[in-house]
Amino acid sequence: MSFNIQKALQNRVIGISGGEELLIRRAINDLIAGAGLEKDDYDLQHLSGDANPPSDWLGSVGTIPFLAPRRIVVVKNATKAKPEDISGDSLKALPETSLLILVLDEDSTGDERKGGTKKKTFEKVITQAGGAVFSFELDPKKAKEDIRSEVAKRGKTIHPQALELLTEMVGGSVSRAYEELDKLVLFAAHDQISEGDVRSIVVASREWNIWRMIDTMIQGDIPECLRQLKIILSNKGKVEDVAFGQLFPLVSRQLRLLYQGRLCLDAGVTPDRPGELINSFPHKPNITSISDYQRNSVMRASRNLSLTQIGKAMQHLSEADARLKGMGASFSGMDTIERLVFDLASTLNPKRA
């Protein structure tokens, strides 16, 4: 997106959102530097929406700066606070020396609709107060081009298949890709980064691990399925929390994309030109709106599956969800999830088509 620093600095309140963390960090740093402050400046303060109420934000940013032209307060996770605790009038009343930067993340409680509503509420308050809202998203279709350009800046080239794999493993996030490039550039023994380098070094996103798990299910590789499952569940949270918050939603998303891919194949159309078939696709996830690398992966897997297999896999997922909620026989949370992996692998194996 177009982001003019000097124009943005004309506001007293700025809301920043988006999925590209790197772009957000750069924007915040540019705003701080553009306002004449440095990283550890006395008149720069970082707060958090889940630890500091809006009254603290306003009290701090409303303070007259000591040795700087402006007083800047950056609030991360601003949507963790209650929108009703801040008003447009209180933002309008801030002195001209104030610069309040609110990072508007989606709520991570698992209720996306609630998080989205809070985010929109904050954006509305900011704009009503005469502030500005900026969203930092990068077109996934341009991600590979951007990553290739960054590799060149670091004095390397990257093999096309390695670039494709890297883009897949970081979930299309340029921010994640840049972080992994720091390691890849140091690790690569030659001027060109290879696919092997990517597989050896890059820490894959959870979404990629789940897609890889489904891919190995189609291949009938149970040991690899369980290895990917172990990676997905490798955190300190409860198994049930990971299942409901990440595993089940992502598996459901991939299965719905596979269903759409199979429909395209049966109708003799392509996802980029689905014709009237697009009317039968859900709004989200929609195979026509995902990035090229995701679409290619979906179509490759869809060729080995039937609609009956995908439908049965969705049924297994629904049954596992019910068992974890106490509506079915289950020895433990881990037992339920491992049973789901075996059921999915058995169903998605092309030999059963």
C-alpha positions in Angstrom: 0.0 0.0 0.0 1.0 3.6 -0.4 2.2 5.1 2.9 3.3 8.7 3.0 5.2 9.3 6.3 4.9 13.1 6.2 1.2 12.9 5.5 0.7 10.3 8.2 2.5 12.5 10.7 -0.1 15.2 10.3 -2.4 13.1 12.4 -2.5 12.8 16.2 -3.9 9.3 16.2 -2.9 6.6 13.7 -4.3 3.0 13.5 -2.2 0.3 11.9 -3.3 -3.2 11.0 -2.5 -6.0 8.6 -1.0 -9.4 8.4 2.6 -8.3 7.4 4.4 -7.8 10.7 7.6 -6.7 8.9 5.8 -3.9 7.1 4.1 -2.8 10.3 7.4 -2.6 12.2 9.0 -0.6 9.4 6.0 1.8 9.3 6.2 2.4 13.1 10.0 2.9 12.9 9.6 5.3 10.0 7.0 7.3 11.9 9.2 7.5 15.0 12.2 8.7 12.9 10.0 11.0 10.9 8.8 12.7 14.1 12.4 13.3 15.1 12.7 10.7 17.8 15.1 7.7 18.3 14.6 4.2 19.6 15.3 4.9 23.3 14.1 8.5 23.3 12.6 9.8 26.6 9.4 10.9 24.8 8.8 7.5 23.2 6.8 4.9 25.1 5.5 1.4 24.2 2.4 0.1 25.9 0.1 -2.9 25.4 -3.6 -3.1 25.1 -3.9 -6.1 27.4 -1.8 -4.6 30.2 -2.6 -0.8 29.9 -6.1 0.6 29.7 -6.9 3.5 27.3 -6.7 6.0 30.1 -3.0 5.2 30.4 -2.5 5.7 26.6 -4.2 9.1 26.7 -2.4 10.2 29.9 1.0 9.3 28.5 0.6 10.6 25.0 -1.0 13.8 26.3 2.1 14.7 28.3 4.1 17.7 26.9 7.3 16.4 25.3 10.5 17.1 27.2 13.3 17.2 24.6 11.5 16.3 21.4 9.0 17.9 19.1 6.4 15.2 19.8 5.4 12.7 22.4 4.8 9.3 20.9 3.0 6.3 22.4 2.8 3.0 20.5 0.2 0.6 21.8 0.5 -3.0 20.7 -2.5 -5.3 20.8 -4.8 -2.3 21.1 -7.8 -4.4 20.4 -7.3 -6.3 23.6 -8.7 -3.2 25.4 -12.4 -2.3 25.5 -13.4 0.1 22.7 -16.0 1.7 24.9 -13.2 3.0 27.2 -12.0 5.4 24.6 -13.9 8.0 22.7 -13.5 10.2 19.7 -13.8 13.3 21.9 -10.9 12.2 24.1 -8.7 11.7 21.0 -9.7 15.0 19.5 -8.6 16.7 22.8 -5.0 15.5 22.5 -2.5 18.3 22.0 -0.8 18.8 18.7 2.4 17.4 20.1 0.8 14.0 20.6 1.2 11.0 18.3 -0.8 7.9 19.4 -0.1 4.8 17.3 -2.5 1.9 17.8 -1.6 -1.5 16.4 -5.0 -3.1 15.7 -4.6 -6.9 15.7 -7.3 -9.4 15.3 -8.5 -10.9 18.5 -6.7 -14.2 19.2 -9.4 -15.7 21.5 -10.6 -17.9 18.7 -13.8 -15.8 18.0 -12.7 -14.1 14.7 -16.0 -12.2 14.4 -15.6 -10.7 17.8 -12.0 -9.6 17.0 -13.0 -8.2 13.7 -15.8 -6.2 15.3 -13.5 -4.7 17.9 -11.0 -3.8 15.3 -13.6 -2.0 13.2 -14.9 -0.2 16.2 -11.4 1.2 17.0 -11.0 2.2 13.3 -14.3 4.0 13.4 -13.3 5.9 16.6 -10.0 6.9 15.1 -11.5 8.2 11.9 -14.2 10.1 13.7 -11.5 11.8 15.7 -9.8 12.9 12.5 -7.1 10.3 12.7 -5.9 7.9 10.0 -6.0 4.1 9.6 -3.5 2.2 7.5 -3.7 -1.5 6.6 -0.4 -3.2 5.7 -1.1 -6.2 3.5 1.0 -7.5 0.6 -0.7 -9.2 -2.4 0.2 -12.9 -2.1 0.5 -13.0 -5.9 3.5 -10.6 -5.6 5.1 -12.4 -2.7 7.5 -14.5 -4.8 8.6 -11.5 -6.8 9.2 -9.5 -3.6 11.1 -12.4 -1.9 13.3 -12.9 -5.1 14.1 -9.2 -5.1 15.2 -9.4 -1.4 17.4 -12.4 -2.1 19.1 -10.5 -4.8 19.7 -7.6 -2.4 21.6 -10.0 -0.2 23.9 -11.1 -2.9 22.3 -14.4 -3.7 19.9 -16.0 -6.2 17.3 -18.7 -5.4 16.2 -21.7 -7.5 12.6 -21.4 -8.8 11.6 -24.6 -6.9 13.3 -23.3 -3.8 11.4 -20.1 -4.1 8.1 -21.9 -4.5 8.8 -24.1 -1.4 9.9 -21.1 0.7 6.8 -19.2 -0.2 4.6 -22.2 0.7 6.4 -22.9 4.0 6.0 -19.4 5.3 2.3 -19.3 4.3 2.9 -16.5 1.7 4.1 -14.1 4.4 6.9 -11.8 3.2 7.7 -10.9 6.8 8.3 -14.6 7.7 10.2 -15.1 4.5 12.6 -12.2 5.3 13.3 -13.7 8.7 14.1 -17.1 7.2 16.3 -15.5 4.6 18.7 -14.3 7.3 19.4 -18.0 8.0 19.3 -19.2 4.4 21.9 -16.6 3.2 24.3 -17.7 5.8 23.6 -21.5 5.4 23.7 -21.7 1.6 27.1 -23.0 0.4 26.7 -21.6 -3.1 25.5 -18.4 -4.7 22.1 -19.9 -5.3 19.8 -21.1 -2.5 18.6 -24.6 -3.3 15.4 -26.5 -2.4 17.5 -28.6 -0.1 18.7 -25.5 1.8 15.0 -24.4 2.3 14.0 -27.8 3.6 16.9 -28.0 6.0 16.7 -24.5 7.4 13.3 -22.9 7.2 10.9 -23.2 10.1 7.5 -23.9 8.4 4.3 -22.2 9.4 1.7 -24.2 11.2 -0.6 -24.0 8.2 2.1 -25.5 6.0 2.6 -28.3 8.5 -1.1 -29.1 8.4 -1.1 -29.0 4.6 1.9 -31.3 4.6 0.1 -33.7 7.0 -2.9 -33.9 4.7 -0.5 -34.4 1.7 1.1 -37.3 3.4 -2.3 -38.7 4.3 -3.1 -38.8 0.6 0.2 -40.7 0.1 -0.7 -43.1 2.8 2.5 -42.2 4.8 1.2 -42.7 8.4 4.6 -42.2 10.1 5.1 -38.9 8.3 1.5 -37.9 9.2 2.3 -38.5 12.9 5.6 -36.6 12.7 3.8 -33.6 11.2 1.1 -33.9 13.9 3.8 -33.8 16.6 5.2 -30.6 15.1 1.8 -29.0 15.0 1.1 -29.9 18.6 4.6 -29.0 19.9 3.7 -26.1 22.2 2.9 -25.6 25.9 -0.8 -25.3 25.3 -3.5 -27.9 26.0 -4.1 -30.4 23.1 -7.8 -29.4 23.1 -6.9 -25.7 22.8 -4.6 -26.3 19.8 -7.2 -28.6 18.2 -10.1 -26.1 18.4 -8.1 -23.0 17.9 -5.8 -24.1 15.0 -5.7 -27.7 13.9 -9.4 -28.3 13.2 -10.1 -24.9 11.5 -7.0 -25.3 9.3 -7.8 -28.9 8.4 -11.4 -27.9 7.6 -10.2 -25.1 5.4 -7.9 -27.4 3.4 -10.6 -30.0 3.0 -13.0 -27.3 1.7 -10.4 -26.1 -0.8 -9.8 -29.7 -1.9 -13.5 -30.1 -2.4 -13.6 -26.9 -4.6 -10.5 -28.2 -6.5 -12.2 -31.5 -7.2 -15.4 -29.7 -8.4 -13.3 -27.7 -10.9 -11.6 -30.9 -12.2 -15.0 -32.7 -12.6 -16.5 -29.7 -14.4 -13.5 -29.4 -16.7 -12.6 -25.8 -15.6 -9.7 -24.1 -13.9 -9.9 -22.2 -10.6 -8.9 -18.9 -12.3 -11.7 -19.4 -14.8 -14.4 -21.4 -13.0 -17.4 -20.0 -15.0 -20.8 -20.5 -13.3 -19.2 -23.0 -10.9 -18.0 -20.0 -8.8 -21.6 -19.5 -7.6 -21.3 -22.8 -5.6 -18.1 -21.8 -3.9 -18.2 -20.4 -0.3 -17.1 -16.8 0.3 -14.2 -18.1 2.5 -12.2 -20.0 1.8 -12.6 -19.5 -1.9 -10.2 -21.3 -4.3 -10.4 -18.4 -6.8 -9.1 -15.9 -4.3 -6.1 -17.7 -2.8 -2.6 -17.2 -4.0 -1.1 -19.1 -7.0 1.1 -21.3 -5.0 -1.7 -22.4 -2.7 -4.0 -23.0 -5.6 -1.4 -25.2 -7.4 -1.0 -27.3 -4.2 -4.7 -27.8 -3.9 -5.1 -28.8 -7.5 -2.2 -31.3 -7.4 -3.8 -33.0 -4.3 -7.4 -32.8 -5.7 -6.4 -34.9 -8.8 -5.9 -37.9 -6.5 -9.2 -37.6 -4.6 -12.9 -38.0 -5.2 -15.7 -35.9 -3.8 -16.8 -39.0 -1.8 -13.4 -39.2 -0.1 -13.3 -35.5 0.8 -16.8 -35.7 2.1 -16.0 -38.6 4.3 -12.9 -36.8 5.6 -15.1 -33.9 6.6 -17.3 -36.3 8.5 -14.3 -37.7 10.4 -13.3 -34.1 11.4 -16.8 -33.4 12.6 -16.9 -36.6 14.7 -13.5 -35.8 16.2 -14.7 -32.3 17.1 -17.8 -33.8 18.8 -15.7 -36.3 20.8 -13.4 -33.6 22.1 -16.5 -31.7 23.3 -17.7 -34.8 25.2 -20.3 -35.9 22.7 -18.6 -39.2 21.9 -16.3 -41.9 23.3 -12.8 -40.7 23.8 -9.9 -41.9 26.0 -8.1 -38.5 25.9 -7.6 -35.5 23.7 -4.4 -36.9 22.1 -6.1 -40.2 21.5 -8.9 -38.4 19.7 -6.6 -36.4 17.5 -4.4 -39.4 16.6 -7.5 -41.4 15.8 -8.5 -38.6 13.5 -5.2 -38.7 11.7 -5.5 -42.5 11.1 -9.1 -42.1 9.9 -8.2 -39.2 7.5 -5.2 -41.1 6.2 -7.3 -44.2 5.6 -10.0 -42.2 3.8 -7.8 -39.9 1.7 -5.5 -42.6 0.4 -6.2 -42.7 -3.3 -6.1 -46.5 -3.3 -9.6 -46.3 -1.6 -11.1 -44.1 -4.3 
